[in-house]
Amino acid sequence: MAWGLGLAGLLVSARSEAFIHVVAPGDTLASIAERYYGKIHYERILVAANLLDLEGGSRIVRGMRLEVPALGHRRVRRGDTWASLAAEHLGSEDRAIVLSLANDSRPWLVPEEGAEIVIPYNLRVIVRPGETLSTIAGRFLGNPNKAWKLDQYNKFEGRPVEPGTVVLVPLTDLPLTEAGREAAARDAESVASQAAGDTLRMQRRIAQEMPLLISDVRAGRYVDAVARGSRFIASGALTEPQLAAVYRQLVEAYVALEATALARAACTEWRGRDPGVKLDPMLLSPKILEVCTPPQAAP
């Protein structure tokens, strides 16, 4: 039977986000899946990622090295687009829709500079006799109606897939357990492991807490606002728009506390991270306008 890509070629092209598990006595694919994903049925992912279903299937034995797929993570840089990120990490600009949707965005929107985004794992599945894109979508995406997604992602253009064809399945739902994150962090071979997701989790948590910072300022709890805003900044995880929003609130808090030098510094950071800021006297107090006006431009 012609298998398309050779076995060696498939192994060479395995994704670097995977980390390694060395099979120990008593291990089963189900127990490994439960340990790292918390879901026994994810053993099917381990089977496909390690080509264990080729030529009638292979058993795992003590000492075998298994690849455990995990999501990648990347900080958005200035100038990045979903298309350029998809080309860099998923192999084609046309996959921007999958990448953007995996990050709660859309391909025509600009990703936030500094945001940590999830990179789907490209699982390579070899079509078995009798399989279709619908059965593969049902097996790995949980819904056979998502066959169109695989057709588009692989540019099959509606052609039926034959046995031996390699189908890329973009996996976006690979949450690791604590044991999984620890294993990924320990694995020196993992270039962009799920362990890097700490930044993404922090960004999302701060986004949820941002209204509390605004509330502190509006309620006159300026000391609390400074403490909260400083904690956000110290995390080192904020996106550029998040940093601009935090510094904007700190300007007001520092002005109220009569910490003029700190207010000026915060305003410089605010305006530097949001060049579109307009110092509108209808919206900003005279004291804020004063600290945000460069000395040489003052009347």
N, C-alpha and C positions, 0 to 999 in steps of 0.2 A: 504494500500500500504506500502510495506517495504521501508523505507527511508535510510537504511544503518546505518550511525551514527545517534544517537538520537539528538533531538534539543538541549538538555542541553550540550551534548558532543561537538556539533559544537560551541556553544557559549563559552564554556570554552577554546576551542582551537583557538579562534580568535587571529589574529596577533597583537602584542603590538605596531606596528608602527601606527596603526589607532589612531586618536584622536576623542574626543567626541563632538557632537553637540546636544544641547538640543532644541527640536523643539519648535519654537515660533509661535504665531498667524500669519497666512498668509503664513507660510512656505510651500513649496511644494518640492518634491524631485528634480524637475527641477531647482527651484530657489536655493536650497542648492548646487546642483552640479555646477551651474553657479557661485555662490559666491566663492566656494572653488577651483574649477578647471578651471573656465572660459569656461566650455563646458557643455551645457545643456544635451547632450546625455550621459554624464557620470552618469546620474541618474541610469542607469542600473547597474553600479558598486555599488552604494549605496543600491539598491534593493537586489543584491546578497549578499553583505557583511552583511546585517542586516536580511537576511532570510525572506524578505517581500513577496517573491513569493511562499512560501510554502502554501500548502492546500488552493489554490485559491487566495492567495494574502492577504496582510494586509495593512490598511491605516495608515498613520502617524498622530498622534494626538499631541496636545499641551503637552509639558512636556516629551515626549518620548526622550530617549537617543539613538542617532544614532552614529554608528561608521563610521568615514570617513577615508577610506584607504589612506595611504601615504607611500612613499618610506622610507626605513631605510638607515642609513649611518654608515660607520665603517672606522676607520683609520687602514690601513694595518700595522701589526707588523712583526718584523723580524721572518722568518720561515713560515709565512703564505703562502699557495698556494691556487689556485682557488678551488682545491678539498677540502681542509680543511675548507675554508671559506664557500663553498657550504654546506658541512656537518653540520657546526655550525649554519648557518642561514637559509638554505633552506631544511634541513632534509636529504640530501643525497649527497655524493661525485659525483654521476652521474649527478647532476645538475650544475656542474662546467661550462659546455658550456653556459648555460643560464646566469649565473652570470658573466662570463668573457665577453660575448658579450654585456651585458648591460653596461659594463665599457670600451667598445672599445678595448678589448683585446681578447686573445684566451686562451683556457684552458691549453695549454702546455707552455705558457709564465709565468714568475714569476711576480706577482704583485709588484709594486714599494713600498718599505717600506716607510711608512708615508703618502702614498696617501689615500685620502678619497674616498671610493668606494660607489656606490649605491647598496642597497640590494633590490631586487624585492619584491613586496608584493604578498604573496600567497593567492589569492582570492579563497575561497571555493565555488564552484558552484555545486548545486545539480541537476542532470540530470532530466529533466521533460519528460513526455511521448512524444515520437516522436522526441526527440532531439538526435543529434549525436555529435561526437567531432568536425565535420566540422561546424555545426551550432553554437556550443559554441565558436569555434575559430573565426568565423565570428562576433559573438556578442561582444566578449571581446578583441580579438586581431586584429580585423578589416580585417581579411582575412581568409576565410574558408580553404584555402590551407595550413594553419598552423596547421591543425589537427594533423599532424605528430609530431609537437612540444609537443602538449598536450599528445599524446600517449607515447612519449619517457619520458617526464617529470614525468608522473604518472605510468610508467612501465606497461602499459596495454598490451604491446606486440601484438598489432593488434586486440585485442579482442573488439567486440562492447560493448558499455556501455549501461547498463540497467537503467530504471527509478529508482531514489533513490541513484544512485552511486554518490559519492563525487569526483569531479574533481578539482584538484588544477590548477589554471590558474596564472602563474607568470606574474604580471603586472610590466612593466618597464617604462611605459609612464604615469606618474601621476604628472605632473607639477602643483604645487599649485600657486594660485594667492597670492597677498600680504595679502589679508584677510585670505587666507588659512594658510599661514606661520605664521601669527600672532596668529591664533587660535591654531595651533599646538604648538607654543611656550608657549602659556598660559596653555595648558592642562598638568597638573602635571602627568596624567596617561600615557603620551606618553613617552616611553623609548628611542626610536631612531627615532624621527620625521623628517619630511622634513625640519624643521627649521634648522637642523644640516647641511643642504646642503650648508651653507655659506662657509664652508671650501673647499668643492669641487669646488664651483664657483670661489673662490679665487685662487685655484691651477690652474684651467684652464685659468684664466685671466693672471696669472703670466707666464704660459707657452707661452702665446701669446706675452707677453712683453719681454720675455727673449732675443730675438734678438736685442731689443733696448739697453739692457745692454751691450751686446757684441759689438754693434755698437759704443756705447759711448767710450768703451775702445780702440777700433781700431782707432777711430777718434781723440783720445787724449783728450776726454772730461772726464778727470779723476774725477773731483769733482762731475760732474753729475752722473758718474758711481757709485761713493761711495754713493751718496744720493739715487740713485735708488736701488742699491743692499741692502743698509741698510733698506730701506722701505720694500723690499721683505722679508727680514729676520724677521723684526719686526711684520709682519703679523701673524707669528706663524703657517702658513698653508702649508709651503713647504714640499714636499716629500724629502727623503734623497738624491736622485739623483739631485733634484732641488737645494738643499742646497749646494751640492758639486759644481755644476756648478756656483752658485752665488759666493761662496768663491773663486773659481778659478779666476774669473774675478776681484774680490776685491784684490787678491794678486798682480795682475799686476798693478791695479790702485794705491794701496798703495806704491808699489815700485817706480812708476813714481813720486809720490808725496813726496818721501823720508820719508815716515812714516814707518820706519823699524819695530818698535815694532808691529804696527798694521798689517803689512805685514806678520810677523812671525806668529801672532795669526791666521790670515786668512788662512795661509798655513797649520797650524796645523788642523784647522777645515776642510779644503779641503781634506787633506790626510786621516783624521780620518773617513770621510764620504764616501771616495772612496779609499779603501785599494789597489786597482789595479793601482793607479797612479804611473807612472814612470817618474823620473826626467831626461828627455832626453835633453842633452845639444844641440842637433840639433834643438829642438823645443822651448826651454826655454832660456831666456837671463841669462847671468852670475849673474845678481843681483837677479833674481828670484831663481836661484839655491842656491845662498848664503843664502837667508832668509829661504829657505825650507830645508836646511841642518842642522841637529842638531849639536850644538857646539861640542859635544864629537866625532862626526863623521867627523868633518872638518879636512882636511890634515894639 
